[in-house]
Amino acid sequence: VGGGAQFGGESEAQKSPHGPDELHYFNRPDDPGSVTLKTAESTQVLMKEYLMPVTAYHIGTRLNFYSLAQSPEFARCPRALNRDSIILSLEPRKKGQVAQSASDKYMAVFKYGSVVFFNVKVEQRLKLLQVCEQFTDSPVAKPQIEDFAVLVRPDLKSWSELQPDSVVLKRMDTNSIRVISSVLGQSVALDMYASKVESSLEVFSNLNREMERTGTFTIKKGHLFRLV
């Protein structure tokens, strides 16, 4: 996982007022654990590694992500629009602020009903899911949930390392979010359909046993057609 795509609406770091040979160190206000090395030519953030929890939900079979992104709750959020999804940054950046921080929060919404959160606490996730449910035509009674984790390690030699239930990245950017959210979004949606299939098989197994015992069906035709 790698690449350098950025969210629309982000601004470049301002140039340093110091001379070309003068170095200026300062802590970012939103991330005390990071230090920025700033010169007249470049700005580089030297960060410690940090863990970013990821949680995926499947809340319905179809979700209008474009209309959702225009709602008041998300209208000012920087976004990356894709063919079947949209990625929203839940922490709008100020002018001159460099991307990537342990406090960054993201939400990816897919048209097939999956919502993937990066670094968002459960209370905020539940509130945002209530908003998302307003834009789905067929909400599910009990959303399917899948947890994952991203460890950002700036000194990683390769771009990424896959581990059980987690991945280690050299940096977190839009491409990384797009790939991870797409995989988790599809995975949690497939889990939902697999759960429905298992439930249907259980119903048919009970019907078969009832048929063997009594010789008749006890299920109503309407319910049977819905199962089929």
Order of alpha helices (4+ residues) and beta strands (2+ residues): beta-beta-beta-beta-alpha-beta-beta-beta-beta-alpha-beta-beta-beta-alpha-alpha
